[in-house]
Amino acid sequence: MLPLTYAQPNEMNVIRKVGGKPEIKKHLEDMGFVVGAVINVVSTVNGSLIVNIKDTKVALDKQLASKIMI
């Protein structure tokens, strides 16, 4: 398992674990970042990511992205 921050652009990945404090974990799950979801990194800028999950593009900062394991 690797943090999402290590994913390559345009590579399909599956979320294996969502970590962090309960309120952070809940926030990510509410946005669709759940175990088993397919995620694709669209682009990376200074460690922040734009990802495509469930046909929606979402921007994540480096801290949030590091809580998502692929």
Buried (B, 14 or more C-beta within 10 A) or exposed (E): EEBBBEBEEEEEBEBEEBEBEEEBBEBBEEBBBEEEBEBBBEEBEEEBBBBBBEEEEBEBEBEBBBBBBB
